[in-house]
Amino acid sequence: MAKKRVRLTFEPQLITEPVIYRLGHEFKVVTNIRMADVDEQVGWVILELEGDPSEIDRSLHWAEELGVRIDSLAGDVVEGG
């Protein structure tokens, strides 16, 4: 198991898409929202993902393909179990 903390930034057309829900269900990672904000121009969320490292990477790659900007945050990956 690993944890990765990231900031996801959504353009207006993606704000209403269930991206975080799909991350958890399609890629079998736990999604913990730490902070979030949205307005008419942009939405962002500080998200901690927990799960298999390869699934975390796959889920983030999928989100990037949708057009979500992903920035890694300090304390990037913590291995444990």
Contacts in CASP RR format, 6 or more apart in sequence:
PFRMAT RR
TARGET T0000
AUTHOR 0000-0000-0000
METHOD contacts of the structure
MODEL  1
MAKKRVRLTFEPQLITEPVIYRLGHEFKVVTNIRMADVDEQVGWVILELE
GDPSEIDRSLHWAEELGVRIDSLAGDVVEGG
1 50 0 8 1.000
1 51 0 8 1.000
1 52 0 8 1.000
1 79 0 8 1.000
1 80 0 8 1.000
1 81 0 8 1.000
2 50 0 8 1.000
2 51 0 8 1.000
2 52 0 8 1.000
2 53 0 8 1.000
2 56 0 8 1.000
2 77 0 8 1.000
2 78 0 8 1.000
2 79 0 8 1.000
2 80 0 8 1.000
3 48 0 8 1.000
3 49 0 8 1.000
3 50 0 8 1.000
3 51 0 8 1.000
3 77 0 8 1.000
3 78 0 8 1.000
4 48 0 8 1.000
4 49 0 8 1.000
4 50 0 8 1.000
4 56 0 8 1.000
4 60 0 8 1.000
4 72 0 8 1.000
4 76 0 8 1.000
4 77 0 8 1.000
5 34 0 8 1.000
5 46 0 8 1.000
5 47 0 8 1.000
5 48 0 8 1.000
5 49 0 8 1.000
5 72 0 8 1.000
5 73 0 8 1.000
5 74 0 8 1.000
5 75 0 8 1.000
5 76 0 8 1.000
6 46 0 8 1.000
6 47 0 8 1.000
6 49 0 8 1.000
6 60 0 8 1.000
6 70 0 8 1.000
6 71 0 8 1.000
6 72 0 8 1.000
6 73 0 8 1.000
7 44 0 8 1.000
7 45 0 8 1.000
7 46 0 8 1.000
7 47 0 8 1.000
7 70 0 8 1.000
7 71 0 8 1.000
7 73 0 8 1.000
8 19 0 8 1.000
8 20 0 8 1.000
8 44 0 8 1.000
8 45 0 8 1.000
8 47 0 8 1.000
8 63 0 8 1.000
8 68 0 8 1.000
8 69 0 8 1.000
8 70 0 8 1.000
9 42 0 8 1.000
9 43 0 8 1.000
9 44 0 8 1.000
9 68 0 8 1.000
9 69 0 8 1.000
9 70 0 8 1.000
9 71 0 8 1.000
10 17 0 8 1.000
10 19 0 8 1.000
10 38 0 8 1.000
10 42 0 8 1.000
10 43 0 8 1.000
10 44 0 8 1.000
10 45 0 8 1.000
10 68 0 8 1.000
10 69 0 8 1.000
11 42 0 8 1.000
11 67 0 8 1.000
12 40 0 8 1.000
12 41 0 8 1.000
12 42 0 8 1.000
14 66 0 8 1.000
14 67 0 8 1.000
14 68 0 8 1.000
15 38 0 8 1.000
15 43 0 8 1.000
17 66 0 8 1.000
19 63 0 8 1.000
19 66 0 8 1.000
19 68 0 8 1.000
20 31 0 8 1.000
20 33 0 8 1.000
20 45 0 8 1.000
20 47 0 8 1.000
23 29 0 8 1.000
23 31 0 8 1.000
23 49 0 8 1.000
23 59 0 8 1.000
23 62 0 8 1.000
23 63 0 8 1.000
24 30 0 8 1.000
24 31 0 8 1.000
24 59 0 8 1.000
26 59 0 8 1.000
26 62 0 8 1.000
27 55 0 8 1.000
27 56 0 8 1.000
27 58 0 8 1.000
27 59 0 8 1.000
27 62 0 8 1.000
28 51 0 8 1.000
28 52 0 8 1.000
28 55 0 8 1.000
29 49 0 8 1.000
29 50 0 8 1.000
29 51 0 8 1.000
29 52 0 8 1.000
29 55 0 8 1.000
29 56 0 8 1.000
29 59 0 8 1.000
30 49 0 8 1.000
30 50 0 8 1.000
30 51 0 8 1.000
31 47 0 8 1.000
31 48 0 8 1.000
31 49 0 8 1.000
32 47 0 8 1.000
32 48 0 8 1.000
32 49 0 8 1.000
32 50 0 8 1.000
33 45 0 8 1.000
33 46 0 8 1.000
33 47 0 8 1.000
34 46 0 8 1.000
34 47 0 8 1.000
34 48 0 8 1.000
35 45 0 8 1.000
35 46 0 8 1.000
36 43 0 8 1.000
36 44 0 8 1.000
36 45 0 8 1.000
36 46 0 8 1.000
37 43 0 8 1.000
37 44 0 8 1.000
38 44 0 8 1.000
46 73 0 8 1.000
49 56 0 8 1.000
49 59 0 8 1.000
49 60 0 8 1.000
50 56 0 8 1.000
53 77 0 8 1.000
53 79 0 8 1.000
60 70 0 8 1.000
63 70 0 8 1.000
64 70 0 8 1.000
END
